[in-house]
Amino acid sequence: MSPTDLDFSTRELGVSTWPDFQRLLSKQGICWCMYYQRPHSWEQEMKKYGVSKSELPSHNKKRKKELVAQGRSHGIIVYSNNQPVGWCQYGPKEEAPAIDRGRFYRKLDLKNDGRLWRITCFFVDKDYRRRGVAAVALRAALDSIRKKGGGTVEAYPRVSKHGGSVSLWFGTAGMFRREGFKRVSPLGGSVLMRRVFPLSGENKVE
């Protein structure tokens, strides 16, 4: 029997759900989904904070926790029987400045009407892969974006020269297509995809 959304529940990342996020991401244990949230490179980060390469994992975790406490890091945690099993990071453009540093992205002439959102990465517990967890997380993230006012949503799945996805960290192109995303442009080894939700309300991030 194929899994459905009824097999899982979702919650937003926040101070109250940080312990669950910590439990889940400790299994990944390196980036803590900080890569796209940095306004500068890894080398600049290490120099700025005086940390070595071996200290980066604990540094990343600390920085992530600070951003969550400040309400500057958004994401969806997926649960199975109250156990965190999956994650999707999303947020307004300002929360993922690393995208703007990309040499392929900088060359694009993109028009943005209203707020721009970014879906940057996914992580699924190895015991729950191939059960639709990432798709559940994506749908919950899109629902949250709608509730926060809508706008343009970007995704950046990695693809091979034949068009197949090569890394599940960024979601698959097929998964985004099923949720109404359209291909906009190649981005080196990735592809830029977008979906637009009508703007509503105060367009406010909470």
Beta strands, then each sheet from edge to edge (+ up, - down):
strand 1: 9-12
strand 2: 74-80
strand 3: 83-92
strand 4: 116-124
strand 5: 151-155
strand 6: 182-187
strand 7: 190-197
sheet 1: 1+ 2- 3+ 4- 5- 7+ 6-
end
